[in-house]
Amino acid sequence: MSQSHAPVVITATSALTPFGCGGEDFWLGITQATHSPSEKEVPALDVKALLGPRGLRHWDRTALLLGCAARLAMNEGDWEQAGYQPDEAGVVFGSTHGSIEAIVSFDKEAVAEGPRYVNPQAFANTVINAPAGRLAMHFDLPGLNTTVSSGLSSVLDAIGYAEGMIRRGRIQAVLCGGALGWSPAIAWGYERNQRLAVNGQPSPPFDAAGEGGSLREGAGVLLLECPERAAARNRQPLAKITGSGACFEPDVSSPSFSGPESAIRFALKQAGREADELAAVVSCARGLALTDEVEFKALANLVPETVPITAPAGACGDSLETVGALAMITAVEMLTHGQIPKIAGGRPRPGLNLVLEQTQSFAPGPVLVSSWDPEGHGAAVILEPG
């Protein structure tokens, strides 16, 4: 396979959130919501209709969400007509924990029954790359299988990795995204570590004193393709990826600390853009000051105050790294509709043009998607109209 200098294109997306199943429910939800949804799980998910009646007994909730989102994206992208050979397509998954619920369940059984009596089939769900592996086997996608784990920036890093593999000619198409099944264990652990709201009152994105959002399950998958293959079947791209960047700066006390600035600068440079050319920003801010304040300062230093900024986690809740997938899908929908959703529950702050009152119209152009993890991982992606 030869390298391509044309930008990788996004030809389909799918989102599963407490708002419902599919892109229409997601867009309607984030444009109309005034706060995080009270529902914790994806409603009315017909797994058998999407994935078939067989071979799913040992899939955990995270794998099922990822598989259903992938199937919806494949349907939207006319996958059957694309004609990809098995070794031409693959899966790239961004995940922080894999399935904590599967690990907790397996360990409880081992303690209660002894290691000789655990279900060996259940062990597969305890490894972090299990969802990506199940997806690849189910849809026969052996060309590439990678799980990227860099905390809350995992999905944006996965997008950058997948885009690079396509651009270098290593693969022709990738199903890329993230998923998080509802987990009482994660909710308990993150609340005890002050990473989620503990009083049932989630803070909105970019709240200077934010104590965290409310954990919600979700999944988002994007179909990334080589532009020549998409054009060969007359598939009109939804958007194109013109730049991506990543950084690791764990020492916030360092005089040279710049947070995600270096990732954003690298993405802009790769896209051949300046910050003042951005039409909008979609942030993965989630109502936790520990992460949001670092990203706020980076954006305030780089992005002109006229550029509108939104953050979908205010509407759909905190699904950890999966917020990155939903932020990417938000950017794609913005380019499609020519609108920017407001930050649900957001409050005004000087220094950034946060979209707060209502959904705004904008002229589609370069959109920055950015993320920051408190352990020091930053990631950024530039999308442009397809």
ABEGO torsion letter per residue (X at the ends): XBBBABBBBBABBBBBBAAEBEAAAAAAAAAABABBBABABBBGBBAAAAAEABGAAABBAAAAAAAAAAAAAAAAAGAAAAGBBAAABBBBBBBAAEBAAAAAAAAAAAAAAEAAABBAAAAAAABAAAAAAAAAAAAGBAABBBBBBAEAAAAAAAAAAAAAAAAAGABABBBBEBBBBBBAAAAAAAAAAGABBAAGBBBBBGBAABAEBBBBBEBBBBBBBBAAAAAAAGBBBABBBABBBBBBBABAABAABAEAAAAAAAAAAAAGBBAAABABBBBABAGBAAAAAAAAAAAAAABBAABBBBBAAAAAEBAEAAAAAAAAAAAAAAAAAGBBBBBBGBBBBBGBBBBAABBBBBBBBBBBBBBBBAAGBBBBBBBBBX
